[in-house]
Amino acid sequence: MDTANQGDTSVDKGRDYMKKIGVLTSGGDSPGMNAAIRATVRKGKALGLNIVGINSGYKGCLVGDFRNFDLKDVSGIIEEGGTILRSKRAPEFKKKEERTKAIRNLHREGIEGIIAIGGDGTLRGAKALNQEGVPTVCIPATIDNDIYGTDMTIGVDTCLNTVVESIDRIRTTASALERTFIVEVMGRDSGYIALMGGLSGGAEEILIPEVEYDLEEVASDIYNGYKRGKQHMIVVVAEGIYKEGSAAHHVGKHLKEQIGFEVRVTVLGHMQRGGNPSAYDRGIASRLGAEAVTCLSEAKSGVMLGLNGHNIETIDYSEVLSNNKELDMGLYELAQTLSQ
């Protein structure tokens, strides 16, 4: 990581040149995106810049769906989930000819740089624009927390609070009914939500894509737990452990057949993305949004902003996209130990 502008940077425009910056949100929404938007607008105005909202992510660039932001437009949004700019996936943006149309729209609007808020796909779009002459800075926002180069992404903390609160509520009825509950959380390729949600929620079993699992062993663990006097069990599974349907229902069916006990399934689904952002997510989103404006105003682009401990650092797009963020397996082992 470095705080200097390098790597993918293809433009060198300073504060005196940069007068108008666009901001967009792309991919899956994350609680805290609105706080980041608010910060970009207010920091931009403080620097004498015009901030333009780009509706519906990269789709908005393709169709020229822009809105000029004033301070009053972002008043009262820091506590709101979702994104006031909306978010759509735009697979056509991968084509150079389509991006050329988008860049033409940006130039016509007078937008000289873009702050992109989102996950992996958002980063790839921002990198392409930067290489083709539009300075960009990316802010990582995804509840999966699977972006290389940052300890945390916007939305993760709120998501985990939702998951843990749900597990707490489910445990109440699981205890009353003396049943095993399977709780499915998001995570197609990353088990971070399942791991941290299960660890913080005191789950007896956690199944994640990064670790091979044996359902017969899981069934045996649950059966032995009941023999030791446990009166209920919580099994947290990431959706990505089973590619042919619902992971929770797959696990639940197998466990019922193996141990013969009552098993119930809860799929948390998109409620994990919703709700008001936590104080932590509002805080990091505000810091990252303001720093992104500062970067563009100081001719730094082609970078993602990442959190390293309490510090914000820049990392080139190529480095982010050429590396995978590894799950901390020490935390997985800890969860196994504490579940006994």
Phi, psi and omega per residue, in radians:
M1 nan 2.681 -3.137
D2 -2.717 2.705 3.089
T3 -1.701 0.068 3.112
A4 -1.631 2.801 3.136
N5 -1.557 2.076 -3.099
Q6 -2.784 -2.932 3.052
G7 1.175 -1.930 -3.034
D8 -1.326 -0.089 -3.056
T9 -1.057 2.212 -3.118
S10 -2.118 0.016 -3.113
V11 -2.387 2.764 -3.136
D12 -2.458 1.493 -3.100
K13 -2.086 2.273 -3.070
G14 -1.670 -3.079 -3.091
R15 -0.987 -0.698 -3.087
D16 -1.170 -0.456 -3.110
Y17 -1.564 -0.707 -3.064
M18 -1.309 1.883 -3.121
K19 -1.955 -0.465 -3.077
K20 -2.373 2.185 -3.117
I21 -2.086 2.386 3.049
G22 -1.697 2.631 3.079
V23 -2.316 2.379 -3.138
L24 -2.440 2.752 3.007
T25 -2.095 2.409 -3.028
S26 -2.447 2.721 3.127
G27 1.353 -2.714 3.132
G28 -1.183 2.453 3.139
D29 -1.292 2.657 3.118
S30 -2.384 2.380 3.092
P31 -1.025 2.213 -3.095
G32 2.005 -0.211 3.102
M33 -1.040 -0.707 3.141
N34 -1.140 -0.610 3.086
A35 -1.109 -0.653 3.110
A36 -1.191 -0.722 3.096
I37 -1.049 -0.825 3.137
R38 -0.987 -0.762 -3.110
A39 -1.148 -0.689 3.136
T40 -1.113 -0.721 -3.124
V41 -1.154 -0.842 -3.063
R42 -1.246 -0.660 3.072
K43 -1.175 -0.718 3.125
G44 -1.062 -0.775 3.124
K45 -1.110 -0.644 3.128
A46 -1.123 -0.485 3.122
L47 -1.620 0.044 3.136
G48 1.410 0.375 -3.125
L49 -1.746 2.703 2.979
N50 -1.632 2.309 3.138
I51 -1.956 2.238 -3.126
V52 -2.001 2.227 3.048
G53 -1.448 2.357 3.095
I54 -1.884 1.946 -3.059
N55 -1.300 2.529 3.017
S56 1.093 0.613 3.031
G57 1.133 -2.496 -3.115
Y58 -1.169 -0.354 3.045
K59 -1.038 -0.694 3.118
G60 -1.101 -0.588 3.069
C61 -1.157 -0.670 -3.094
L62 -1.203 -0.570 -3.075
V63 -1.903 -0.006 3.122
G64 1.238 0.701 -3.126
D65 -1.637 1.568 -3.053
F66 -2.073 2.745 3.063
R67 -2.527 2.307 3.104
N68 -1.363 2.305 -3.120
F69 -1.714 2.403 2.933
D70 -2.063 2.968 -3.111
L71 -0.997 -0.702 -3.083
K72 -1.175 -0.389 -3.105
D73 -1.234 -0.355 -3.133
V74 -1.957 0.198 3.096
S75 -1.242 2.288 3.060
G76 1.369 0.260 -3.130
I77 -1.812 -0.130 -3.063
I78 -1.079 -0.509 -3.098
E79 -1.603 -0.017 -3.078
E80 -1.583 2.429 3.019
G81 -1.380 -3.101 3.141
G82 1.216 -2.635 3.127
T83 -2.634 2.244 -3.141
I84 -1.205 -0.282 3.105
L85 -1.561 -0.075 -3.100
R86 1.081 2.920 -3.080
S87 -2.569 2.226 3.082
K88 -2.334 2.601 3.041
R89 -1.462 2.468 -3.109
A90 -2.307 1.372 -3.106
P91 -1.044 -0.449 3.136
E92 -1.176 -0.319 -3.131
F93 -1.159 -0.264 3.109
K94 -1.213 -0.366 -3.112
K95 -1.471 2.320 -3.086
K96 -1.045 -0.684 -3.122
E97 -1.134 -0.569 3.093
E98 -1.263 -0.699 3.095
R99 -1.121 -0.579 3.096
T100 -1.075 -0.690 3.069
K101 -1.115 -0.738 -3.128
A102 -1.104 -0.765 -3.136
I103 -1.115 -0.638 3.084
R104 -1.081 -0.711 3.106
N105 -1.141 -0.702 3.130
L106 -1.111 -0.773 3.128
H107 -1.119 -0.689 -3.139
R108 -1.090 -0.610 3.126
E109 -1.398 -0.236 -3.111
G110 1.489 0.251 3.139
I111 -1.358 2.136 -3.046
E112 -1.826 -0.215 3.124
G113 -2.768 2.760 -3.080
I114 -2.311 2.398 2.951
I115 -1.829 2.056 -3.099
A116 -1.897 2.237 -3.088
I117 -2.002 2.065 -3.125
G118 2.906 -2.785 -3.062
G119 -1.825 -2.523 -3.008
D120 -1.034 -0.848 3.138
G121 -1.101 -0.636 3.091
T122 -1.105 -0.738 3.101
L123 -1.053 -0.740 -3.116
R124 -1.149 -0.692 3.088
G125 -1.143 -0.709 3.135
A126 -1.154 -0.679 3.116
K127 -1.105 -0.765 -3.135
A128 -1.082 -0.775 3.119
L129 -1.079 -0.749 -3.120
N130 -1.081 -0.720 -3.141
Q131 -1.196 -0.408 -3.106
E132 -1.757 0.275 2.952
G133 1.854 0.008 3.099
V134 -1.869 1.944 -3.127
P135 -1.051 2.325 3.133
T136 -2.377 2.635 2.977
V137 -2.310 2.383 -3.074
C138 -1.954 2.444 3.060
I139 -1.947 2.117 -3.084
P140 -1.291 2.140 3.130
A141 -2.457 1.848 3.080
T142 -2.847 2.387 -3.106
I143 -1.231 -0.260 -3.123
D144 -1.305 -0.332 -3.101
N145 0.898 0.806 -3.064
D146 -2.007 0.385 -3.139
I147 -1.662 2.178 3.119
Y148 -1.146 2.483 3.029
G149 1.713 0.029 3.092
T150 -2.510 2.413 3.126
D151 -1.154 -0.709 -3.095
M152 -2.397 2.618 3.027
T153 -1.998 2.758 3.140
I154 -1.081 2.289 3.073
G155 1.841 -0.357 -3.057
V156 -1.108 -0.836 -3.058
D157 -1.085 -0.771 3.127
T158 -1.096 -0.746 3.121
C159 -1.036 -0.814 -3.117
L160 -1.136 -0.653 3.077
N161 -1.069 -0.688 3.106
T162 -1.132 -0.771 -3.132
V163 -1.105 -0.809 -3.101
V164 -1.161 -0.709 3.095
E165 -1.080 -0.685 3.118
S166 -1.140 -0.745 3.111
I167 -1.087 -0.730 3.111
D168 -1.022 -0.763 -3.131
R169 -1.183 -0.713 3.132
I170 -1.149 -0.661 3.141
R171 -1.067 -0.598 3.130
T172 -1.031 -0.845 -3.128
T173 -1.347 -0.527 3.088
A174 -1.087 -0.701 3.121
S175 -1.169 -0.733 -3.119
A176 -1.115 -0.652 -3.042
L177 -1.717 -0.104 -3.122
E178 0.959 0.979 -3.104
R179 -2.239 2.891 3.009
T180 -1.677 2.283 3.095
F181 -2.008 2.328 3.039
I182 -1.777 2.150 -3.126
V183 -1.988 2.046 3.135
E184 -1.700 2.276 3.111
V185 -2.089 2.936 3.141
M186 -1.234 2.784 3.137
G187 2.391 1.432 -3.129
R188 -1.234 -0.740 -3.120
D189 -2.062 -0.261 -3.116
S190 -2.073 2.386 3.132
G191 -1.717 0.283 -3.038
Y192 -1.038 -0.828 -3.107
I193 -1.086 -0.788 3.135
A194 -1.104 -0.758 -3.104
L195 -1.130 -0.951 -3.073
M196 -1.265 -0.604 3.069
G197 -1.169 -0.747 3.127
G198 -1.195 -0.720 3.105
L199 -1.089 -0.830 -3.103
S200 -1.278 -0.445 -3.130
G201 -1.632 -0.017 3.103
G202 1.254 0.583 -3.128
A203 -1.168 2.583 3.118
E204 -1.388 -0.504 3.132
E205 -2.438 2.476 3.092
I206 -2.323 2.164 -3.140
L207 -2.029 2.178 -3.068
I208 -2.299 2.726 -3.097
P209 -1.099 -0.466 -3.061
E210 -1.308 -0.234 -3.073
V211 -2.222 2.232 3.085
E212 -1.137 2.534 -3.116
Y213 -2.302 2.736 3.105
D214 -2.178 1.988 -3.072
L215 -1.164 -0.428 3.069
E216 -1.192 -0.669 3.076
E217 -1.165 -0.688 3.108
V218 -1.080 -0.779 3.129
A219 -1.088 -0.694 3.132
S220 -1.139 -0.727 3.118
D221 -1.074 -0.739 -3.129
I222 -1.178 -0.751 3.130
Y223 -1.073 -0.760 3.130
N224 -1.157 -0.584 3.091
G225 -1.098 -0.755 3.091
Y226 -1.117 -0.661 3.129
K227 -1.121 -0.547 3.134
R228 -1.379 -0.090 3.089
G229 1.951 -0.015 3.072
K230 -1.127 2.447 -3.093
Q231 -1.864 -0.068 3.062
H232 -2.776 2.843 -3.138
M233 -2.446 2.468 3.033
I234 -2.065 2.161 3.089
V235 -2.011 2.080 3.123
V236 -1.789 2.224 -3.121
V237 -2.207 2.438 3.003
A238 -1.410 2.478 -3.083
E239 -1.013 -0.463 -3.045
G240 -1.390 -0.010 -3.135
I241 -1.314 -0.246 -3.121
Y242 -2.435 2.063 -2.992
K243 -1.615 -0.078 -3.008
E244 -1.880 0.307 -3.138
G245 2.708 -2.757 -3.132
S246 -1.240 2.143 3.131
A247 -1.101 -0.754 -3.095
A248 -1.121 -0.754 -3.139
H249 -1.200 -0.602 3.075
H250 -1.083 -0.845 3.141
V251 -1.168 -0.763 -3.115
G252 -1.058 -0.752 3.125
K253 -1.071 -0.767 -3.116
H254 -1.135 -0.768 -3.103
L255 -1.139 -0.692 3.133
K256 -1.099 -0.681 3.122
E257 -1.190 -0.621 -3.057
Q258 -1.366 -0.773 -3.020
I259 -1.883 -0.247 3.061
G260 1.291 0.166 3.140
F261 -1.625 2.861 3.072
E262 -1.199 2.252 3.128
V263 -2.201 2.348 3.105
R264 -2.112 2.592 -3.070
V265 -2.081 2.361 3.026
T266 -2.263 2.141 3.081
V267 -1.844 1.960 -3.055
L268 -1.238 -0.560 3.028
G269 1.007 -2.495 -2.989
H270 -1.317 -0.082 3.040
M271 -1.097 -0.358 3.108
Q272 -1.190 -0.404 3.117
R273 -1.535 -0.310 -2.953
G274 -1.620 3.140 3.076
G275 1.609 2.930 3.130
N276 -1.229 2.403 3.136
P277 -1.134 2.584 3.115
S278 -1.221 2.932 3.089
A279 -1.039 -0.694 -3.137
Y280 -1.083 -0.823 -3.129
D281 -1.147 -0.647 3.082
R282 -1.113 -0.682 -3.109
G283 -1.167 -0.874 -3.102
I284 -1.220 -0.600 3.108
A285 -1.114 -0.714 3.125
S286 -1.131 -0.752 3.139
R287 -1.150 -0.784 -3.105
L288 -1.179 -0.695 3.129
G289 -1.089 -0.786 3.132
A290 -1.146 -0.717 -3.118
E291 -1.181 -0.577 3.112
A292 -1.095 -0.728 3.092
V293 -1.103 -0.769 3.129
T294 -1.034 -0.746 3.141
C295 -1.025 -0.897 -3.117
L296 -1.100 -0.684 -3.127
S297 -1.179 -0.355 3.132
E298 -1.862 0.338 3.057
A299 1.183 0.476 3.043
K300 -1.786 2.153 3.139
S301 -2.637 3.127 -3.091
G302 1.261 0.424 -3.059
V303 -2.374 2.702 2.937
M304 -1.777 2.555 3.043
L305 -1.624 2.238 -3.137
G306 -2.202 2.729 3.082
L307 -1.693 2.145 3.033
N308 -2.035 1.678 -2.973
G309 1.180 -2.158 3.102
H310 -1.659 -0.034 -3.048
N311 -1.700 2.540 3.024
I312 -1.665 2.247 3.124
E313 -2.277 2.795 3.088
T314 -1.775 2.600 3.095
I315 -2.507 2.327 -3.092
D316 -1.078 2.555 3.139
Y317 -0.964 -0.743 -3.093
S318 -1.045 -0.696 3.135
E319 -1.180 -0.729 3.132
V320 -1.072 -0.836 -2.990
L321 -1.415 -0.230 3.132
S322 -1.700 0.055 -3.139
N323 -2.235 2.599 3.057
N324 -1.793 2.430 3.081
K325 -1.400 2.117 -3.088
E326 -1.513 2.440 3.056
L327 -1.277 2.481 3.117
D328 -1.312 1.763 -3.079
M329 -1.239 -0.316 3.044
G330 -1.106 -0.607 3.095
L331 -1.221 -0.607 3.094
Y332 -1.131 -0.763 3.113
E333 -1.124 -0.657 3.092
L334 -1.098 -0.760 3.132
A335 -1.045 -0.709 3.106
Q336 -1.103 -0.727 3.138
T337 -1.136 -0.754 -3.067
L338 -1.346 -0.215 -3.096
S339 -1.476 -0.116 -3.059
Q340 -1.186 nan nan
